[in-house]
Amino acid sequence: MTATERRIAGFMAKYTPAIAAQLRDARQRLRAHFPRGVEMVFDNYNALVFGIGPTDHTRESFISIAGYPKWVTLFFLDGASLHDPDGLLEGEGKQVRGIRLKTPADMDAPAIIALIEQAIATRADALAGSPPLSTVVKAEVEKQRPRRPASAKA
């Protein structure tokens, strides 16, 4: 295990085993769509986020998985512009939309794969010029909301 993956394992250990397992699985399923690019890890105040973009510039991240105390969400940073015939995308902002995953296997649903492919298509040229998928920890903040629900304190 690399030093980066050991750090990520530490971030994941803050969650209940069930949410940590869902987050690991969802991360693996998202990464499978990206032979090239950069996975950026943000252990933020609200959530542990795995964002992907063509470079390690935070602003170029366009799709992400975020772990919260009770669920995992797939986010599309330009989700408002995606064609969503099944109405899966949630959110009212000008750009970001998300899908709260019931299970990581939801990411294999044809409608969700179609949304992921749409998001990738908008960055296809940039991703084609990216190196093989790598991971970098971009942020680890000291002050964080609890990663476990109040009823699941360890």
ABEGO torsion letter per residue (X at the ends): XBAAAAAAAAAAAABBAAAAAAAAAAAAAAAAABABEBBBBBBBAABBBBBBBABABAAABABBBBBBAABBBBBBAAAAABBBAAGABBEABAABBBBBBABAAAAABAAAAAAAAAAAAAAAAAAAABBBBBBBBABBBABBBBABBAAABX
